[in-house]
Amino acid sequence: MSDVIQHESSFRSWVIVALLVLLILAKGLYAFSVVSDLGQPTWRYGTVKDVPGGSPYAVYELMPYPQHVKGAKGE
């Protein structure tokens, strides 16, 4: 039987690990520079009413026959 000799290269392993770490850091810096906070927006919408009943579109006129099925005065 022949003995199998495995040569391990610790230098190559460290280079691969360092390249992976640099790749992760580069992706993080790229994402930070692209998605970073650009500050306060330049537009101003003013005050928006947040109460649902405060909107003029929230009030509907009542129908005379509010049935949604066909029948007496609901057609």
MOLINUR-V448309 format. One record per residue. RES is the residue in three letters. OMEGA is omega in whole degrees, -180 to 180 (NA if undefined). D_FIRST is the distance of its C-alpha to the first C-alpha in whole Angstrom. Layout:
# MOLINUR-V448309
{{RES | OMEGA | D_FIRST} {RES | OMEGA | D_FIRST}}
This chain:
# MOLINUR-V448309
{{MET | 179 | 0} {SER | 178 | 4} {ASP | 178 | 7} {VAL | -180 | 9} {ILE | 179 | 13} {GLN | 177 | 16} {HIS | 178 | 19} {GLU | 179 | 22} {SER | -180 | 25} {SER | 179 | 28} {PHE | 180 | 31} {ARG | 178 | 30} {SER | 179 | 30} {TRP | 177 | 33} {VAL | 178 | 35} {ILE | 179 | 34} {VAL | -180 | 36} {ALA | 178 | 39} {LEU | 177 | 39} {LEU | 178 | 39} {VAL | 178 | 42} {LEU | 177 | 44} {LEU | 179 | 44} {ILE | 179 | 45} {LEU | 179 | 48} {ALA | 177 | 49} {LYS | 178 | 49} {GLY | 178 | 51} {LEU | 177 | 53} {TYR | 179 | 54} {ALA | 179 | 55} {PHE | -179 | 57} {SER | -179 | 59} {VAL | -174 | 59} {VAL | -173 | 60} {SER | -179 | 62} {ASP | -179 | 66} {LEU | 179 | 68} {GLY | -178 | 71} {GLN | 177 | 74} {PRO | -175 | 75} {THR | -178 | 78} {TRP | 177 | 80} {ARG | 180 | 82} {TYR | -177 | 83} {GLY | -179 | 85} {THR | 179 | 85} {VAL | 178 | 84} {LYS | -176 | 85} {ASP | -178 | 82} {VAL | -177 | 85} {PRO | -179 | 84} {GLY | -178 | 88} {GLY | -179 | 89} {SER | 177 | 88} {PRO | 178 | 91} {TYR | -179 | 88} {ALA | -177 | 88} {VAL | -180 | 91} {TYR | 175 | 92} {GLU | 179 | 95} {LEU | 177 | 96} {MET | -179 | 96} {PRO | 178 | 99} {TYR | -171 | 97} {PRO | 178 | 94} {GLN | 178 | 92} {HIS | 178 | 89} {VAL | 178 | 90} {LYS | 179 | 92} {GLY | -177 | 96} {ALA | 178 | 99} {LYS | 178 | 99} {GLY | -177 | 96} {GLU | NA | 95}}
